[in-house]
Amino acid sequence: MKLLPDASVALVALLHLYFMVLEMFLWTKPYGRRVFGLSPEQARATKSLAANQGLYNGFLAAGLGWGLLAGTDGYSVKVFFLSCIIIAGIFGAATANGKILWVQAVPGALALGLVCAANH
């Protein structure tokens, strides 16, 4: 029963790696601008802010990877980083874009639920 929780954590980690790449490397490229609905001028003006945000997403993915690699000892690590992702997703939805709730907080919450259910 550990496969489904770990697969969901891995999926959330991959999502955050994708967010990192979008924000750090593709922000000013046509694909990145299209994803975030930015004009070339907006993308250039916010490039350093997006790169900073992307770095944080990379750290979240790394934390989830750490939790997965730690095996049964990684439970607390997974719970911590998934909780951070959920809180960041709720905050982002409230302050920036409501879609963030669905692409960040909800997958994090589902993974957290599966992790907790499998460990209790």
VMD Tcl script that draws the C-alpha trace (Angstrom):
set ca {
  {0.00 0.00 0.00}
  {3.09 2.23 0.08}
  {3.30 2.48 -3.71}
  {0.34 4.84 -4.19}
  {1.40 7.35 -1.50}
  {4.99 7.39 -2.76}
  {3.84 7.74 -6.38}
  {1.66 10.71 -5.40}
  {4.59 12.35 -3.57}
  {6.80 11.74 -6.61}
  {4.16 13.30 -8.86}
  {3.96 16.41 -6.66}
  {7.78 16.60 -6.68}
  {7.77 16.39 -10.49}
  {5.15 19.14 -10.66}
  {7.39 21.39 -8.58}
  {10.40 20.61 -10.76}
  {8.26 21.63 -13.74}
  {7.28 24.86 -11.95}
  {10.96 25.49 -11.23}
  {11.92 25.09 -14.89}
  {9.04 27.32 -16.01}
  {9.90 30.08 -13.56}
  {13.69 29.94 -13.70}
  {14.38 29.14 -17.34}
  {11.25 29.60 -19.48}
  {9.68 32.71 -17.91}
  {10.60 35.04 -20.80}
  {10.31 32.39 -23.53}
  {7.10 32.09 -25.58}
  {6.01 28.92 -23.76}
  {6.55 30.40 -20.30}
  {4.81 33.65 -21.23}
  {1.86 31.68 -22.61}
  {1.55 29.53 -19.47}
  {1.50 32.61 -17.23}
  {-0.30 34.96 -19.63}
  {2.52 37.52 -19.72}
  {3.52 40.03 -22.31}
  {7.23 40.14 -23.22}
  {7.54 43.36 -21.22}
  {5.87 41.88 -18.11}
  {8.06 38.79 -18.33}
  {11.26 40.82 -18.58}
  {10.21 43.08 -15.69}
  {9.45 40.14 -13.38}
  {12.15 37.69 -14.50}
  {14.24 37.88 -11.31}
  {11.17 37.51 -9.08}
  {10.08 34.45 -11.05}
  {13.56 32.92 -10.84}
  {13.49 33.35 -7.06}
  {10.08 31.70 -6.90}
  {11.33 28.89 -9.12}
  {14.24 28.25 -6.78}
  {11.79 27.79 -3.90}
  {9.82 25.30 -5.98}
  {13.05 23.42 -6.61}
  {13.69 23.25 -2.86}
  {10.18 21.87 -2.31}
  {10.81 19.17 -4.92}
  {14.17 18.36 -3.35}
  {12.55 18.02 0.06}
  {9.98 15.59 -1.29}
  {12.76 13.64 -3.00}
  {14.63 13.50 0.31}
  {11.50 12.17 2.02}
  {11.10 9.48 -0.64}
  {14.75 8.42 -0.48}
  {14.60 8.16 3.31}
  {12.04 5.35 3.08}
  {10.01 4.80 6.23}
  {12.17 7.36 8.05}
  {11.03 9.98 5.51}
  {7.44 10.20 6.77}
  {7.97 13.43 8.74}
  {9.95 14.98 5.89}
  {7.16 14.23 3.39}
  {4.51 15.58 5.77}
  {6.50 18.78 6.34}
  {7.17 19.54 2.67}
  {3.65 18.59 1.53}
  {2.26 20.87 4.25}
  {4.48 23.70 2.99}
  {3.21 23.10 -0.54}
  {-0.42 23.17 0.58}
  {0.06 26.40 2.55}
  {1.94 28.03 -0.33}
  {-0.79 26.93 -2.74}
  {-3.54 28.40 -0.57}
  {-1.60 31.64 -0.15}
  {-0.87 31.83 -3.88}
  {-4.52 31.24 -4.72}
  {-5.61 33.96 -2.30}
  {-3.03 36.54 -3.40}
  {-2.08 35.82 -7.01}
  {-4.26 33.42 -9.00}
  {-7.05 31.08 -7.93}
  {-5.78 28.34 -10.27}
  {-2.82 27.83 -7.93}
  {-5.18 26.15 -5.48}
  {-5.90 23.43 -8.05}
  {-2.41 22.94 -9.49}
  {-0.46 23.13 -6.22}
  {-2.55 22.88 -3.04}
  {-4.96 20.15 -4.13}
  {-2.31 17.72 -5.43}
  {-0.30 18.36 -2.26}
  {-3.33 17.73 -0.07}
  {-4.19 14.50 -1.89}
  {-0.62 13.26 -1.53}
  {-0.57 14.25 2.15}
  {-3.80 12.37 2.74}
  {-2.40 9.23 1.11}
  {0.89 9.49 3.02}
  {-0.89 9.92 6.35}
  {-3.38 7.13 5.65}
  {-0.59 4.72 4.75}
  {1.35 5.49 7.92}
  {-1.45 5.16 10.47}
}
mol new
graphics top color blue
foreach p $ca { graphics top sphere $p radius 0.5 }
foreach p [lrange $ca 0 end-1] q [lrange $ca 1 end] { graphics top cylinder $p $q radius 0.2 }
display resetview
